[in-house]
Amino acid sequence: MIIPPQLAAACEKNPERQAWLKNLPELLRGLAEHWSLRIGRPFDHSGTCSWVAPVLRGDGTSAVLKLGMPHMEGRDEIEGLRFWGGDPTVRLLEADDQHWAMLLERCFPGTLLRSESEPMQDVTITALHRRLWKASEGKDLSRFRHLSALVELWALETLAQRHSWPDIGLVEEGLRVMNQLAYPAETDTLLITDLHAGNVLKAEREPWLVIDPKPFVGDRSYDPVQHLINCETRLHADPIGLVQRVAGLAEVDVKRVGLWTFARAAADPRDDWKNAQWMETARKLAP
């Protein structure tokens, strides 16, 4: 069995993930039998939090098998796929909630959106966001966690790194703003939270389909920020201009998108606090 190195490295971080990785071969055998699957070689771009591979079903059709590594952000991925029902996400064909296992629609040709220019990514990502938000209008969202729970987790991780902060005042202000923005409000909607060009695939059913949702209920102005963070070069070069462009395309409050981007640039937990560009970007966006 092949374990992508980035997944193995992520599992080294705690005992629960190590146990999950150790049990993975047995779990795969059980799912292959239960769902009548022939499992192929895992995708190279499957990321750090899941084992993902193409499969053939018993009827000869193609699909994708995904086994999620237990982690807080991804806990409700299956429920999110059920909620959006393929509009505009990949379709969930089968699921084993207990084991974080999913049999998913396969996208052909499956090219990542990051293969396109970043300005084109802006247009595609924001159009997908608007569709995802619209789907939750008038719906019961009580089964999903609030964004404040994710912000609280990140704040604890950042506080644990206090000895590495390059600018204590700026990081503390980022934490304050992030906590304030995450406070529940009547206008909250269901967010996907991790939508960027590495989580969108070219498909036949639609031009682009979303994978890897991490649903939380919260302020829709938060959602485009993950795409901004992934456009690192453009964001550092012109943070105000990029925020204005993406907020306009997404049709959300530009001031709040700017505040969220400031807060994450200043106070996201990170391995490398020596990267001065994030602090400089935060200063340019500081309230």
Secondary structure, DSSP 8 states (H G I E B T S, - for coil): ----HHHHHHHTTSHHHHHHHHHHHHHHHHHHHHTT-EE----TT--SSEEEEEEE-TTS-EEEEEEE---GGGTTHHHHHHHHTTSSB--EEEEEGGGTEEEE---SS--BGGGS-HHHHHHHHHHHHHHHHHTTTT---TTS-BHHHHHHHHHHHHHHTGGG-S-HHHHHHHHHHHHHHTS--TT-EEE-S--SGGGEEE-SSSSEEE-----EEE-GGGTTHHHHHHSHHHHHH-HHHHHHHHHHHHTS-HHHHHHHHHHHHHH---S-TT-HHHHHHHHHH--
